Amino acid sequence: MTYRSRDKQTTFVPRKGCRFCIDKDLKIDYKDVKGLQKFISGYGKIESRKRTGNCVKHQRKVALEIKRARIIALLPFVNR
């Protein structure tokens, strides 16, 4: 739930759905470095569910695959 205040009037802005729940063809895989980089901040941290819009199930899967890609050096631990 997100509320935005504009001129003393509060409007409700609905949250977008999880991209993996909407499109069942999208796969989360540690080998897909370009896809996983969308879920990493400029400093190399894993983005939160609130920012990415993922559901709990898919956010956990994304985090696990990012960690796997880091271990085999496909993704950096820290971006500087």
C-alpha positions in Angstrom: 0.0 0.0 0.0 1.4 3.3 -1.0 -0.2 6.7 -0.3 0.8 9.9 -2.0 -0.2 13.3 -0.7 -1.1 16.0 -3.2 -2.6 19.3 -2.2 -4.1 18.0 1.0 -5.7 15.1 -0.9 -4.5 11.6 -0.4 -4.6 9.2 -3.2 -4.0 5.4 -3.1 -1.4 4.1 -5.6 -1.7 0.3 -6.1 1.5 -1.8 -6.0 2.5 -3.4 -9.2 2.5 -7.2 -9.2 5.4 -9.6 -9.1 6.9 -9.9 -12.6 7.5 -13.6 -12.1 4.0 -14.3 -11.0 2.6 -12.3 -13.9 4.8 -13.8 -16.6 5.3 -17.5 -15.9 7.9 -17.9 -18.7 10.5 -15.8 -16.8 13.0 -18.0 -15.0 15.3 -17.0 -12.1 18.7 -18.5 -12.8 22.2 -17.8 -11.5 23.6 -17.9 -15.0 21.4 -15.0 -16.1 23.7 -12.2 -15.0 21.9 -9.5 -16.9 18.6 -10.4 -15.3 20.0 -10.6 -11.8 21.7 -7.2 -12.1 18.2 -5.6 -12.1 17.8 -6.7 -8.5 21.2 -5.3 -7.3 21.8 -1.7 -6.2 24.7 0.4 -7.4 26.7 -0.6 -4.3 26.1 -4.3 -4.9 23.4 -4.9 -2.3 20.3 -7.0 -3.0 17.3 -4.7 -3.5 14.3 -5.1 -1.2 10.9 -6.5 -2.1 9.5 -3.0 -1.7 11.7 -1.6 -4.4 11.6 -4.6 -6.8 7.9 -5.4 -6.4 8.6 -9.1 -6.1 6.4 -11.4 -3.9 8.0 -13.2 -1.0 8.5 -16.5 -2.8 10.3 -15.0 -5.8 12.3 -12.5 -3.7 13.8 -15.4 -1.8 14.6 -17.2 -5.0 16.2 -14.1 -6.5 18.3 -13.6 -3.4 19.4 -17.2 -3.5 20.4 -17.1 -7.1 22.3 -13.8 -6.6 24.3 -15.4 -3.8 25.1 -18.4 -6.0 26.2 -16.2 -8.8 28.5 -14.3 -6.4 30.1 -17.5 -5.1 31.1 -18.5 -8.6 32.3 -15.0 -9.5 29.6 -14.2 -12.0 28.5 -11.2 -9.9 30.6 -9.0 -7.7 30.1 -8.8 -3.9 30.8 -5.1 -3.9 30.5 -2.5 -6.7 32.7 0.5 -6.3 
